[in-house]
Amino acid sequence: MTSDAPTSRALRIALYVIAWFNAVSALIGMVGLTVGGGLGIPLEWLEGTIFRSYVWPGVILGVVVGGTQALALVAQYRRFRLAAGMQAAAGLVMMIWIFAEVALMLVWSPLHGLYFATGLAQTVLAVLALGAWPRPFLARERR
């Protein structure tokens, strides 16, 4: 490993934990929205959207959000070079999902804040894993 490429063990573990949490949450959400009848979320929240039930939002949640998390995990477990980029993409997809959900339903829940925060943390950690953190931190470039 070269000094500019290695990802610290703590950073890799944090990315694993966040990606697993987001993937499992997306799959549970998909099952709850499709088979579980919407998890008790009122159908009125979908008024003004293209959706008439929570089935399609559940499928999108599971396939798109959960799928990107799963792809990021596979890439990381297989130690592909694109793993950190996939983790960043999965975090961005999570944040976009939450933003779109709040924008469409015009309802906010603490869970929205939690999942937006996990997406943000995943993206930031992945960008750090890509080498965004200068070493040494306060080093100056030569003129």
Short mmCIF file of the C-alpha atoms (twelve columns), coordinates in Angstrom:
data_MODEL
# 
_entry.id   MODEL 
# 
loop_
_atom_site.group_PDB 
_atom_site.id 
_atom_site.type_symbol 
_atom_site.label_atom_id 
_atom_site.label_alt_id 
_atom_site.label_comp_id 
_atom_site.label_asym_id 
_atom_site.label_seq_id 
_atom_site.Cartn_x 
_atom_site.Cartn_y 
_atom_site.Cartn_z 
_atom_site.pdbx_PDB_model_num 
ATOM 1   C CA . MET A 1   0.000   0.000  0.000  1 
ATOM 2   C CA . THR A 2   1.223   3.448  -0.819 1 
ATOM 3   C CA . SER A 3   0.916   6.352  1.575  1 
ATOM 4   C CA . ASP A 4   -1.648  8.174  -0.573 1 
ATOM 5   C CA . ALA A 5   -3.968  5.199  -1.204 1 
ATOM 6   C CA . PRO A 6   -4.596  3.243  1.997  1 
ATOM 7   C CA . THR A 7   -7.855  3.539  3.764  1 
ATOM 8   C CA . SER A 8   -7.557  3.253  7.516  1 
ATOM 9   C CA . ARG A 9   -9.135  0.292  9.230  1 
ATOM 10  C CA . ALA A 10  -11.435 2.569  11.250 1 
ATOM 11  C CA . LEU A 11  -12.622 4.302  8.083  1 
ATOM 12  C CA . ARG A 12  -13.341 0.967  6.357  1 
ATOM 13  C CA . ILE A 13  -15.244 -0.332 9.400  1 
ATOM 14  C CA . ALA A 14  -17.298 2.872  9.621  1 
ATOM 15  C CA . LEU A 15  -18.211 2.553  5.933  1 
ATOM 16  C CA . TYR A 16  -19.190 -1.106 6.432  1 
ATOM 17  C CA . VAL A 17  -21.385 -0.271 9.417  1 
ATOM 18  C CA . ILE A 18  -23.170 2.638  7.724  1 
ATOM 19  C CA . ALA A 19  -23.684 0.769  4.453  1 
ATOM 20  C CA . TRP A 20  -25.042 -2.311 6.244  1 
ATOM 21  C CA . PHE A 21  -27.364 -0.146 8.345  1 
ATOM 22  C CA . ASN A 22  -28.650 1.689  5.264  1 
ATOM 23  C CA . ALA A 23  -29.012 -1.505 3.198  1 
ATOM 24  C CA . VAL A 24  -30.904 -3.410 5.876  1 
ATOM 25  C CA . SER A 25  -33.096 -0.377 6.618  1 
ATOM 26  C CA . ALA A 26  -33.929 0.004  2.909  1 
ATOM 27  C CA . LEU A 27  -34.871 -3.660 2.612  1 
ATOM 28  C CA . ILE A 28  -37.009 -3.550 5.760  1 
ATOM 29  C CA . GLY A 29  -38.626 -0.368 4.448  1 
ATOM 30  C CA . MET A 30  -39.308 -2.024 1.095  1 
ATOM 31  C CA . VAL A 31  -40.993 -5.011 2.734  1 
ATOM 32  C CA . GLY A 32  -42.967 -2.780 5.077  1 
ATOM 33  C CA . LEU A 33  -44.156 -0.487 2.292  1 
ATOM 34  C CA . THR A 34  -45.005 -3.205 -0.230 1 
ATOM 35  C CA . VAL A 35  -46.180 -6.204 1.805  1 
ATOM 36  C CA . GLY A 36  -46.793 -4.492 5.134  1 
ATOM 37  C CA . GLY A 37  -49.390 -2.081 3.805  1 
ATOM 38  C CA . GLY A 38  -47.346 1.096  4.100  1 
ATOM 39  C CA . LEU A 39  -46.047 0.687  7.659  1 
ATOM 40  C CA . GLY A 40  -49.063 2.575  8.969  1 
ATOM 41  C CA . ILE A 41  -48.150 5.721  7.073  1 
ATOM 42  C CA . PRO A 42  -51.328 7.568  6.078  1 
ATOM 43  C CA . LEU A 43  -52.183 7.438  2.357  1 
ATOM 44  C CA . GLU A 44  -53.033 11.151 2.564  1 
ATOM 45  C CA . TRP A 45  -49.307 11.850 2.605  1 
ATOM 46  C CA . LEU A 46  -49.178 10.679 -1.018 1 
ATOM 47  C CA . GLU A 47  -51.767 13.206 -2.183 1 
ATOM 48  C CA . GLY A 48  -50.316 15.397 -4.892 1 
ATOM 49  C CA . THR A 49  -47.759 12.772 -5.948 1 
ATOM 50  C CA . ILE A 50  -47.886 10.274 -8.805 1 
ATOM 51  C CA . PHE A 51  -48.255 7.411  -6.319 1 
ATOM 52  C CA . ARG A 52  -51.605 5.978  -5.192 1 
ATOM 53  C CA . SER A 53  -50.118 3.476  -2.754 1 
ATOM 54  C CA . TYR A 54  -46.771 2.815  -1.088 1 
ATOM 55  C CA . VAL A 55  -45.950 -0.187 -3.295 1 
ATOM 56  C CA . TRP A 56  -43.876 1.643  -5.923 1 
ATOM 57  C CA . PRO A 57  -42.083 3.871  -3.420 1 
ATOM 58  C CA . GLY A 58  -41.239 0.677  -1.519 1 
ATOM 59  C CA . VAL A 59  -39.890 -1.001 -4.649 1 
ATOM 60  C CA . ILE A 60  -37.807 2.073  -5.487 1 
ATOM 61  C CA . LEU A 61  -36.509 2.227  -1.914 1 
ATOM 62  C CA . GLY A 62  -35.466 -1.419 -1.938 1 
ATOM 63  C CA . VAL A 63  -34.063 -1.622 -5.450 1 
ATOM 64  C CA . VAL A 64  -32.445 1.792  -5.887 1 
ATOM 65  C CA . VAL A 65  -31.445 2.788  -2.353 1 
ATOM 66  C CA . GLY A 66  -30.875 -0.733 -1.036 1 
ATOM 67  C CA . GLY A 67  -29.291 -1.826 -4.308 1 
ATOM 68  C CA . THR A 68  -26.690 0.931  -4.322 1 
ATOM 69  C CA . GLN A 69  -25.841 0.146  -0.712 1 
ATOM 70  C CA . ALA A 70  -25.491 -3.551 -1.610 1 
ATOM 71  C CA . LEU A 71  -23.257 -2.751 -4.590 1 
ATOM 72  C CA . ALA A 72  -21.078 -0.550 -2.388 1 
ATOM 73  C CA . LEU A 73  -20.765 -3.353 0.159  1 
ATOM 74  C CA . VAL A 74  -19.876 -5.931 -2.496 1 
ATOM 75  C CA . ALA A 75  -17.251 -3.596 -3.945 1 
ATOM 76  C CA . GLN A 76  -15.785 -3.013 -0.491 1 
ATOM 77  C CA . TYR A 77  -15.781 -6.680 0.539  1 
ATOM 78  C CA . ARG A 78  -14.156 -7.626 -2.787 1 
ATOM 79  C CA . ARG A 79  -11.636 -4.790 -2.277 1 
ATOM 80  C CA . PHE A 80  -12.348 -3.210 -5.658 1 
ATOM 81  C CA . ARG A 81  -10.646 0.105  -6.248 1 
ATOM 82  C CA . LEU A 82  -13.995 1.702  -6.962 1 
ATOM 83  C CA . ALA A 83  -15.347 0.761  -3.515 1 
ATOM 84  C CA . ALA A 84  -14.926 4.219  -1.981 1 
ATOM 85  C CA . GLY A 85  -16.566 5.803  -5.026 1 
ATOM 86  C CA . MET A 86  -19.452 3.356  -4.747 1 
ATOM 87  C CA . GLN A 87  -19.808 4.203  -1.060 1 
ATOM 88  C CA . ALA A 88  -19.953 7.911  -1.939 1 
ATOM 89  C CA . ALA A 89  -22.584 7.224  -4.601 1 
ATOM 90  C CA . ALA A 90  -24.653 5.128  -2.176 1 
ATOM 91  C CA . GLY A 91  -24.557 7.932  0.396  1 
ATOM 92  C CA . LEU A 92  -25.652 10.455 -2.234 1 
ATOM 93  C CA . VAL A 93  -28.507 8.184  -3.330 1 
ATOM 94  C CA . MET A 94  -29.653 7.955  0.297  1 
ATOM 95  C CA . MET A 95  -29.624 11.740 0.691  1 
ATOM 96  C CA . ILE A 96  -31.458 12.231 -2.628 1 
ATOM 97  C CA . TRP A 97  -34.078 9.665  -1.584 1 
ATOM 98  C CA . ILE A 98  -34.731 11.470 1.691  1 
ATOM 99  C CA . PHE A 99  -34.804 14.885 0.018  1 
ATOM 100 C CA . ALA A 100 -37.256 13.656 -2.655 1 
ATOM 101 C CA . GLU A 101 -39.444 11.918 -0.077 1 
ATOM 102 C CA . VAL A 102 -39.750 15.037 2.054  1 
ATOM 103 C CA . ALA A 103 -40.281 17.244 -1.013 1 
ATOM 104 C CA . LEU A 104 -43.040 15.010 -2.406 1 
ATOM 105 C CA . MET A 105 -44.883 14.202 0.803  1 
ATOM 106 C CA . LEU A 106 -44.296 17.555 2.521  1 
ATOM 107 C CA . VAL A 107 -43.885 15.703 5.807  1 
ATOM 108 C CA . TRP A 108 -40.803 15.488 7.996  1 
ATOM 109 C CA . SER A 109 -40.000 12.816 10.551 1 
ATOM 110 C CA . PRO A 110 -36.960 12.306 12.789 1 
ATOM 111 C CA . LEU A 111 -36.245 9.215  10.676 1 
ATOM 112 C CA . HIS A 112 -35.722 11.500 7.694  1 
ATOM 113 C CA . GLY A 113 -33.068 13.318 9.675  1 
ATOM 114 C CA . LEU A 114 -31.444 10.055 10.757 1 
ATOM 115 C CA . TYR A 115 -31.238 8.613  7.251  1 
ATOM 116 C CA . PHE A 116 -30.108 11.896 5.710  1 
ATOM 117 C CA . ALA A 117 -27.357 11.997 8.354  1 
ATOM 118 C CA . THR A 118 -26.272 8.417  7.572  1 
ATOM 119 C CA . GLY A 119 -26.144 9.261  3.865  1 
ATOM 120 C CA . LEU A 120 -24.122 12.384 4.584  1 
ATOM 121 C CA . ALA A 121 -21.732 10.520 6.896  1 
ATOM 122 C CA . GLN A 122 -21.296 7.757  4.325  1 
ATOM 123 C CA . THR A 123 -20.520 10.280 1.587  1 
ATOM 124 C CA . VAL A 124 -18.058 12.245 3.727  1 
ATOM 125 C CA . LEU A 125 -16.255 9.106  4.918  1 
ATOM 126 C CA . ALA A 126 -16.065 7.785  1.357  1 
ATOM 127 C CA . VAL A 127 -14.619 11.065 0.092  1 
ATOM 128 C CA . LEU A 128 -12.032 10.896 2.870  1 
ATOM 129 C CA . ALA A 129 -11.280 7.305  1.827  1 
ATOM 130 C CA . LEU A 130 -10.732 8.602  -1.704 1 
ATOM 131 C CA . GLY A 131 -7.934  10.788 -0.344 1 
ATOM 132 C CA . ALA A 132 -9.574  14.147 0.247  1 
ATOM 133 C CA . TRP A 133 -7.785  14.518 3.571  1 
ATOM 134 C CA . PRO A 134 -4.377  16.126 2.916  1 
ATOM 135 C CA . ARG A 135 -1.387  14.560 4.649  1 
ATOM 136 C CA . PRO A 136 -0.016  16.321 6.580  1 
ATOM 137 C CA . PHE A 137 -3.172  18.300 7.158  1 
ATOM 138 C CA . LEU A 138 -1.664  21.790 7.366  1 
ATOM 139 C CA . ALA A 139 0.995   21.284 4.679  1 
ATOM 140 C CA . ARG A 140 1.431   24.060 2.143  1 
ATOM 141 C CA . GLU A 141 1.985   23.680 -1.557 1 
ATOM 142 C CA . ARG A 142 5.214   24.950 -3.022 1 
ATOM 143 C CA . ARG A 143 5.132   28.128 -5.082 1 
# 
